[in-house]
Amino acid sequence: MSRVDRALEIQALIEAAIAAAGLKNVLVTLDSQDVEAALFHGPVVVVQPPKLTFSTFTIMDAVWDVYVVSGPKDNRIESWRRTDDVIDAMELAYMPLGTAEPANFQTRSNAYPAYILTLNETLQLTP
């Protein structure tokens, strides 16, 4: 399976976790350019390409950075609450979360509160 295909699977898993938690108006995307326009409607989750470590010829460790971004930019408490709701949904779905680091997500015109989550997995490579 390609890493792009795996990213699409992760996107679908996050969407399912969000739906199971009953959250509305959350966009999950692989394209960070979707963030600014979508933030007017709700939180945005951006799945980035993974960092790779080739442990052996047949094993690869992948660490996926997943940005959870939320507005409104003028209400940090509400933004934090919305971000936490998404993180909680992912945790309740038993996603392989590693770390969650507070950050800002910079768009063309604004910086929005965010968390950078890591999803960790070990993949078996086929020779």
N, C-alpha and C positions, 0 to 999 in steps of 0.2 A: 504494500500500500504506500502510495506517495505521501509526503508530508502535507501536501495541499489537501489530499483526501482525508488525512487524519485531522487536519484543522477544521474541515467541514463537519466531521463527526463530532469534534469537541464543541463546535458551534451548536449542533443539534442537541447535544447533551445539556449544554447550558440553557438553551431554549426550553427544553423539557423540565429542567429544574425550576426555572422561573415560572413556567405554567403551573407546575405542581404546587408551588407556593402561592399561587393566585395573584401574582404580580402582573400589573397591566402596563402597557406602554413602555416596555423595555426592548430596545433594539440590541441584537447580538450580531456583530459583523466582523469581517476580516479586513475591512477597509477603514482606516482611521480618518479618511476624509469624510465619512458619513457622520462623524460625531457632532459637529457644531449645529447642523440643521436638525438633527434628531433630538438634541438636548432640550428643545422647546417642548417636547412631548413626554420625556421621561429619561431615565438612566440609559446609558449606552455601555455595552460590554464589547471590547475590542480584543480579538484573539490575534496575537502577533506570531510570526514564525519562531520556531523553537531554537534555543541554544542546544547544541549537540555535543556530546562527548562519546567518542568511539572507544568503549572500554576494551573490547576485543574485536576480532574480525566478525563476530556474529552477534555482538550485543552493543546497542546504542542507548545511551541515556538522553532523554529529551526533556528540557525544561522550557515550558511554554509561559511567556509573559502574557497575562490577561489583565487588561486595564478595565476597571469599573469606574466610570465617569458619571457624575451627576450634577445637575444644577438644582436650584437657581444659583447663579454666581453671587447674588446679593444676599443669600441666606445660607450661610455655611452649615448651620445646624440642620436645616431641612435637607440640604445636600448630603450631609453625613448620614442622616437617617435613611435616605433613599439608597445610598451606596451600601450601607449595612444590610438593608433588606435583601439586596441582590447577593451579597456575600453569604448571608445566612441561608438563602435558598440553595446556593451551590454547596455549602457545607452539609446541609440536610440531605442532599442528593448523593452524599458520599463521594464527591469528586476528589481526586488525589491532590488536594491543596498542599502546598509546601509552606510558603510564606505570604504575608500580606503587608505591604509597605505603603504608608501614606505618601501621596505625591500630588503633583498638579499635572493636569493634562493640558498642554498648550495647543490651542487652535490658532487659526490665522489672526483672530482678533482678541481672544481672551484666554485666561488660564482658569481651568475648572478644577475643583477638588476631585481627587481620584484616589484609588488604591491600585497598586500593581500587585496582582496575585501571581504566584507561580503554581503551575500544575506540573507535577513530576511523574515521569513514567520511564520504564525500561522497555525497550523494544527489541525483539529478536529479529535479526537481519537474516534474510535468506541468501545463501551463497549463489 
